[in-house]
Amino acid sequence: MSIPPQKTALPRRIDARKLVQREQHLDGVIPRDALPRLVSSTESVVDDVAVTLDFARDLQRNQVATGHVELQVELTCQRCLQPVREQIEADIAWGFVWSEEQGKNLPRSLDPVIQEGDELDLYQVLEDEILLNLPMVAYHQEECVPRDEFRSGEKAQEAVGQQENPFKVLEQLKGSSNKS
């Protein structure tokens, strides 16, 4: 049994133009501590984020990066309010641009990534991608709260019948003012 090699950390700042010109392939990890918005949006990030990116030009000569990102996070189950582990995977299809106007001209299949200046903060762009791929509602696949706690039929109707009419006091006051 062999141990898989450790992946190296990806650089935080990149020049997308140079990586596209060289048709570079990046395969590595981003330390979970380097993604503060993700850490604050989850219960915890289980391990470092695994990322693969391929930089190239597409058939329309757009500068693009395609790849994949994987990680495990713990979120709060919306049924029982206990942590639930979720596997997050996302395919990446970015088109690098240097203005919003250029971004509007990209094909719909590419997400525009604006590189301002000479470098791009790769961690921030990947963190945005991960946050967009978090589930809207997290819950355990198995039943974590008994079904009978979700009922709202007979007991709710009985409680409504037993409640006293809040206007009964006003009715009594109205009746006493008519007698005077």
C-alpha positions as MATLAB code, in Angstrom:
seq = 'MSIPPQKTALPRRIDARKLVQREQHLDGVIPRDALPRLVSSTESVVDDVAVTLDFARDLQRNQVATGHVELQVELTCQRCLQPVREQIEADIAWGFVWSEEQGKNLPRSLDPVIQEGDELDLYQVLEDEILLNLPMVAYHQEECVPRDEFRSGEKAQEAVGQQENPFKVLEQLKGSSNKS';
ca = [
       0.000    0.000    0.000;
       1.544    3.270   -1.071;
       0.891    6.682    0.396;
      -0.244    9.263   -2.176;
       2.152   12.193   -2.558;
       1.326   15.392   -0.715;
       0.029   18.149   -2.958;
       1.734   21.499   -2.707;
      -0.004   24.756   -1.905;
      -1.047   26.820   -4.908;
       0.335   30.334   -5.200;
      -1.951   33.012   -3.786;
      -1.252   35.557   -6.526;
      -1.017   34.621  -10.222;
      -0.705   36.373  -13.562;
      -3.405   34.696  -15.644;
      -1.992   36.051  -18.922;
       1.372   34.332  -18.389;
      -0.250   31.078  -17.276;
      -2.465   31.087  -20.395;
       0.509   31.805  -22.685;
       2.393   28.858  -21.188;
      -0.722   26.638  -21.134;
       0.096   25.927  -17.520;
      -1.488   23.162  -15.410;
      -1.849   23.758  -11.658;
      -2.631   20.909   -9.303;
      -2.461   21.554   -5.587;
      -4.249   22.652   -2.455;
      -5.301   25.832   -0.758;
      -4.866   25.828    3.022;
      -8.263   26.040    4.700;
      -7.029   28.846    6.962;
      -6.413   31.016    3.872;
     -10.179   31.197    3.149;
     -11.668   33.299    5.987;
     -15.074   33.888    4.366;
     -15.552   30.157    3.828;
     -14.489   29.381    7.399;
     -16.986   31.927    8.771;
     -19.795   30.585    6.528;
     -19.461   26.995    7.759;
     -19.142   25.117   11.025;
     -15.696   24.016    9.869;
     -13.661   23.233    6.778;
     -12.573   19.623    7.238;
      -9.386   19.628    5.164;
      -7.464   21.732    2.668;
      -9.168   22.508   -0.649;
      -7.994   20.361   -3.602;
      -7.799   22.294   -6.882;
      -6.818   21.495  -10.459;
      -6.685   24.238  -13.093;
      -5.708   24.205  -16.769;
      -4.945   27.541  -18.412;
      -5.285   27.911  -22.199;
      -6.998   29.764  -25.034;
     -10.339   28.440  -26.260;
     -11.455   28.267  -29.906;
     -12.610   31.917  -29.802;
      -9.139   32.896  -28.499;
     -10.486   33.758  -25.023;
      -8.059   33.323  -22.158;
      -9.625   30.612  -19.987;
      -9.045   28.346  -17.036;
     -10.933   25.098  -16.586;
     -10.682   22.752  -13.683;
     -12.185   21.267  -10.597;
     -12.326   22.067   -6.890;
     -13.128   19.618   -4.043;
     -13.455   19.971   -0.301;
     -15.414   18.783    2.709;
     -17.150   21.160    5.076;
     -19.366   20.817    8.107;
     -22.575   22.831    8.012;
     -25.456   23.162   10.466;
     -28.300   20.721    9.808;
     -31.495   22.740    9.499;
     -33.542   19.941   11.090;
     -31.591   19.073   14.233;
     -29.092   21.982   14.351;
     -26.161   19.554   14.643;
     -23.144   19.515   12.282;
     -23.527   17.645    9.000;
     -20.606   16.877    6.683;
     -20.997   17.881    3.026;
     -18.748   17.078    0.068;
     -18.492   20.167   -2.142;
     -17.348   19.715   -5.741;
     -17.424   22.302   -8.496;
     -16.284   22.439  -12.084;
     -14.544   25.651  -13.035;
     -14.843   27.473  -16.370;
     -13.395   30.971  -16.142;
     -12.705   33.544  -18.811;
     -10.080   36.110  -17.856;
     -10.877   39.720  -18.702;
      -9.545   43.105  -17.684;
     -12.845   45.062  -17.638;
     -16.555   44.448  -17.143;
     -17.182   45.333  -20.786;
     -14.899   42.491  -21.894;
     -16.715   40.196  -19.471;
     -20.034   40.877  -21.213;
     -18.536   39.634  -24.487;
     -17.558   36.223  -23.095;
     -19.624   33.147  -23.993;
     -22.238   32.173  -21.386;
     -20.324   28.978  -20.649;
     -17.518   31.018  -19.048;
     -17.649   32.895  -15.762;
     -15.828   36.208  -16.141;
     -12.906   36.781  -13.787;
     -11.564   40.324  -13.832;
      -7.816   40.608  -13.339;
      -7.077   44.127  -12.192;
      -3.428   44.980  -12.653;
      -0.690   42.433  -13.153;
      -1.849   39.832  -10.648;
      -4.997   38.027   -9.580;
      -5.756   36.781   -6.072;
      -6.395   33.117   -6.908;
      -7.534   32.249   -3.375;
     -10.234   34.913   -3.405;
     -11.592   33.819   -6.797;
     -11.645   30.171   -5.713;
     -13.282   31.119   -2.410;
     -16.042   32.909   -4.358;
     -16.547   29.775   -6.459;
     -16.783   27.568   -3.375;
     -19.233   29.895   -1.595;
     -21.489   29.855   -4.651;
     -21.500   26.042   -4.554;
     -22.430   25.627   -0.887;
     -25.907   24.111   -0.484;
     -28.659   26.577    0.378;
     -30.009   24.207    3.041;
     -27.951   21.529    4.761;
     -29.514   18.483    6.431;
     -28.657   14.895    7.304;
     -29.667   12.297    4.721;
     -30.941   10.004    7.466;
     -33.834   11.013    9.708;
     -32.228   13.049   12.485;
     -35.466   14.346   14.042;
     -38.437   11.989   14.647;
     -41.300   12.538   12.200;
     -43.922   12.912   14.952;
     -42.272   16.185   15.966;
     -43.192   17.631   12.569;
     -46.979   17.083   12.899;
     -49.235   20.087   12.924;
     -52.791   18.825   12.561;
     -55.003   17.763   15.478;
     -52.981   19.241   18.333;
     -52.836   22.630   16.645;
     -56.615   22.658   16.042;
     -57.324   21.648   19.642;
     -55.161   24.469   20.917;
     -57.021   26.982   18.727;
     -60.353   25.798   20.095;
     -59.195   26.155   23.686;
     -57.871   29.694   23.275;
     -60.038   32.437   24.681;
     -61.362   35.052   22.291;
     -59.213   38.179   22.783;
     -62.185   40.416   21.962;
     -64.346   38.908   24.717;
     -63.149   41.597   27.157;
     -64.091   44.316   24.661;
     -67.485   42.692   24.223;
     -68.030   42.795   27.977;
     -66.948   46.458   28.135;
     -69.267   47.333   25.271;
     -72.109   45.548   27.015;
     -71.495   47.443   30.284;
     -71.330   50.823   28.492;
     -74.697   50.192   26.790;
     -76.364   49.635   30.206;
     -75.328   53.050   31.550;
];
